[in-house]
Amino acid sequence: MSTSDIDYRNTAAKRYVSYLAELEQPNGAGILIACNALDVEEHEREIARRLADLGYVTLLRTITTSAK
């Protein structure tokens, strides 16, 4: 399994955080999990990894911006 943190900003320079989890050979399906938090916590990361273990490419992203 591969995982990675994705940190990006929109055109207004507002920061968003995402976490991607996927198997080397995923099943072709994907899941987007949107959480209303400033950062991705370990609990949400574990959920993404569990779904990735089932073969889903899982992207967990925040929908609230951070001032960082």
KAFEN-V658455 format. One record per residue. N is the residue number from 0. BURIAL is # if it has 24 or more other C-alpha atoms within 12 Angstrom, else .. Layout:
# KAFEN-V658455
((N BURIAL) (N BURIAL))
This chain:
# KAFEN-V658455
((0 .) (1 .) (2 .) (3 .) (4 .) (5 .) (6 .) (7 .) (8 .) (9 .) (10 .) (11 .) (12 .) (13 .) (14 .) (15 #) (16 #) (17 #) (18 #) (19 #) (20 #) (21 #) (22 #) (23 .) (24 .) (25 .) (26 .) (27 .) (28 .) (29 .) (30 #) (31 .) (32 #) (33 .) (34 #) (35 .) (36 .) (37 .) (38 #) (39 #) (40 .) (41 .) (42 .) (43 #) (44 #) (45 .) (46 #) (47 #) (48 #) (49 .) (50 #) (51 #) (52 .) (53 .) (54 .) (55 #) (56 #) (57 #) (58 #) (59 #) (60 #) (61 #) (62 .) (63 .) (64 #) (65 .) (66 .) (67 .))
